[in-house]
Amino acid sequence: MLLLILTVVLIVALIGSIPKWPHSRSWGYFPSGGVGLILVILLVLYLLGRL
């Protein structure tokens, strides 16, 4: 159940951090890169069986 909630939150965060909208164009790819890093860390933890 926790894994499903984390997946949904990460997908929403990835969609929200895409620099497509006018208010976030000056941010560049920093927010999506940060969310991507969190996703990679969670994937590694899941594969190691710690999540």
PyRosetta script that sets phi, psi and omega in degrees:
from pyrosetta import init, pose_from_sequence

init()
pose = pose_from_sequence("MLLLILTVVLIVALIGSIPKWPHSRSWGYFPSGGVGLILVILLVLYLLGRL")
pose.set_psi(1, -42.0)
pose.set_omega(1, 179.8)
pose.set_phi(2, -64.6)
pose.set_psi(2, -38.4)
pose.set_omega(2, 179.4)
pose.set_phi(3, -64.2)
pose.set_psi(3, -38.3)
pose.set_omega(3, 177.9)
pose.set_phi(4, -65.1)
pose.set_psi(4, -42.8)
pose.set_omega(4, 179.0)
pose.set_phi(5, -64.4)
pose.set_psi(5, -44.2)
pose.set_omega(5, 178.2)
pose.set_phi(6, -62.0)
pose.set_psi(6, -39.5)
pose.set_omega(6, 179.0)
pose.set_phi(7, -64.1)
pose.set_psi(7, -45.3)
pose.set_omega(7, 179.7)
pose.set_phi(8, -63.4)
pose.set_psi(8, -43.7)
pose.set_omega(8, 179.3)
pose.set_phi(9, -63.0)
pose.set_psi(9, -41.8)
pose.set_omega(9, 179.4)
pose.set_phi(10, -66.7)
pose.set_psi(10, -38.2)
pose.set_omega(10, 178.4)
pose.set_phi(11, -65.4)
pose.set_psi(11, -43.3)
pose.set_omega(11, 178.2)
pose.set_phi(12, -64.2)
pose.set_psi(12, -39.9)
pose.set_omega(12, 178.9)
pose.set_phi(13, -66.4)
pose.set_psi(13, -38.7)
pose.set_omega(13, 177.8)
pose.set_phi(14, -64.6)
pose.set_psi(14, -42.8)
pose.set_omega(14, 179.0)
pose.set_phi(15, -66.3)
pose.set_psi(15, -39.4)
pose.set_omega(15, -178.7)
pose.set_phi(16, -72.5)
pose.set_psi(16, -19.4)
pose.set_omega(16, -175.7)
pose.set_phi(17, -99.6)
pose.set_psi(17, 2.7)
pose.set_omega(17, 177.0)
pose.set_phi(18, -69.4)
pose.set_psi(18, 126.7)
pose.set_omega(18, -176.7)
pose.set_phi(19, -76.5)
pose.set_psi(19, 62.9)
pose.set_omega(19, -176.1)
pose.set_phi(20, -105.0)
pose.set_psi(20, -34.6)
pose.set_omega(20, -175.8)
pose.set_phi(21, -83.9)
pose.set_psi(21, 153.3)
pose.set_omega(21, -175.3)
pose.set_phi(22, -57.9)
pose.set_psi(22, -35.8)
pose.set_omega(22, -177.0)
pose.set_phi(23, -72.1)
pose.set_psi(23, -16.9)
pose.set_omega(23, -176.1)
pose.set_phi(24, -115.5)
pose.set_psi(24, 8.5)
pose.set_omega(24, -179.1)
pose.set_phi(25, -66.4)
pose.set_psi(25, -34.1)
pose.set_omega(25, -178.5)
pose.set_phi(26, -75.0)
pose.set_psi(26, -11.8)
pose.set_omega(26, 179.9)
pose.set_phi(27, -73.4)
pose.set_psi(27, -25.0)
pose.set_omega(27, -175.5)
pose.set_phi(28, 74.1)
pose.set_psi(28, -148.7)
pose.set_omega(28, -178.3)
pose.set_phi(29, -99.3)
pose.set_psi(29, 11.4)
pose.set_omega(29, -178.8)
pose.set_phi(30, -59.2)
pose.set_psi(30, -48.9)
pose.set_omega(30, -178.9)
pose.set_phi(31, -62.7)
pose.set_psi(31, -42.2)
pose.set_omega(31, -179.6)
pose.set_phi(32, -70.3)
pose.set_psi(32, -30.1)
pose.set_omega(32, 175.9)
pose.set_phi(33, -67.5)
pose.set_psi(33, -39.1)
pose.set_omega(33, 177.5)
pose.set_phi(34, -66.2)
pose.set_psi(34, -41.9)
pose.set_omega(34, 178.3)
pose.set_phi(35, -67.7)
pose.set_psi(35, -37.5)
pose.set_omega(35, 176.4)
pose.set_phi(36, -62.7)
pose.set_psi(36, -39.0)
pose.set_omega(36, 177.3)
pose.set_phi(37, -63.5)
pose.set_psi(37, -42.8)
pose.set_omega(37, 177.2)
pose.set_phi(38, -62.5)
pose.set_psi(38, -40.2)
pose.set_omega(38, 178.3)
pose.set_phi(39, -62.5)
pose.set_psi(39, -42.5)
pose.set_omega(39, 178.7)
pose.set_phi(40, -64.9)
pose.set_psi(40, -42.0)
pose.set_omega(40, 178.4)
pose.set_phi(41, -62.4)
pose.set_psi(41, -44.0)
pose.set_omega(41, 178.1)
pose.set_phi(42, -65.6)
pose.set_psi(42, -36.0)
pose.set_omega(42, 178.0)
pose.set_phi(43, -65.0)
pose.set_psi(43, -42.7)
pose.set_omega(43, 178.0)
pose.set_phi(44, -64.0)
pose.set_psi(44, -44.0)
pose.set_omega(44, 178.0)
pose.set_phi(45, -61.9)
pose.set_psi(45, -38.9)
pose.set_omega(45, 179.1)
pose.set_phi(46, -65.8)
pose.set_psi(46, -42.8)
pose.set_omega(46, -179.5)
pose.set_phi(47, -68.5)
pose.set_psi(47, -29.8)
pose.set_omega(47, 177.4)
pose.set_phi(48, -81.3)
pose.set_psi(48, -8.2)
pose.set_omega(48, 178.4)
pose.set_phi(49, 82.3)
pose.set_psi(49, 18.8)
pose.set_omega(49, -178.6)
pose.set_phi(50, -98.3)
pose.set_psi(50, 0.4)
pose.set_omega(50, -178.7)
pose.set_phi(51, -113.9)
pose.dump_pdb("model.pdb")
